[in-house]
Amino acid sequence: MTDVTATPGNTGNTGNSMVFHPRPEAGLAKPWDFPAPDRSSLPNGLSVLGCHRPGQKV
């Protein structure tokens, strides 16, 4: 988030000086593996790999 401070001659809408807040520290990454894919075939013979991801809409 940035705050714009007004300087003489402007109203703050297009201020030239900004006050930057410190960025939060990054946390540790959680280990994650892509789920094993399910293999299926379409009627035309094309192979399809799919992964069931509950809660993920595509």
C-alpha positions in Angstrom: 0.0 0.0 0.0 1.3 3.5 -0.8 0.2 6.8 0.6 0.5 9.9 -1.5 1.4 13.0 0.4 0.6 16.4 -1.0 3.4 18.8 -1.9 3.1 22.6 -2.4 1.4 23.3 -5.7 -0.6 20.1 -6.0 -3.7 18.7 -4.3 -2.5 15.2 -3.5 -4.2 13.6 -6.5 -1.0 13.6 -8.5 1.5 14.0 -5.7 5.2 13.5 -6.5 6.3 12.2 -3.1 5.2 8.8 -1.8 5.6 7.1 1.6 6.1 3.4 1.2 5.2 1.0 4.0 7.6 -1.8 4.8 6.9 -5.0 2.9 5.9 -8.1 4.9 8.4 -10.9 5.2 7.8 -14.0 3.0 6.9 -17.2 4.8 8.3 -20.6 4.3 7.0 -22.5 1.2 4.8 -25.5 1.9 5.9 -28.7 0.2 3.6 -29.6 -2.6 3.6 -32.2 -5.4 1.3 -32.2 -8.4 -1.3 -35.1 -8.0 -0.8 -38.2 -10.2 -2.8 -37.7 -13.4 -5.7 -40.0 -14.5 -5.3 -41.3 -18.1 -8.4 -41.7 -20.3 -9.2 -41.8 -24.0 -11.6 -39.8 -26.1 -13.8 -41.7 -28.7 -11.4 -40.5 -31.5 -8.5 -42.2 -29.8 -6.9 -39.1 -28.3 -5.3 -39.7 -24.9 -6.2 -37.3 -22.1 -4.4 -36.7 -18.8 -6.4 -35.1 -16.0 -5.9 -34.3 -12.4 -8.7 -34.1 -9.9 -8.3 -30.9 -7.9 -11.2 -30.5 -5.5 -12.3 -26.9 -5.2 -10.4 -25.7 -8.3 -12.6 -24.6 -11.1 -11.3 -24.5 -14.6 
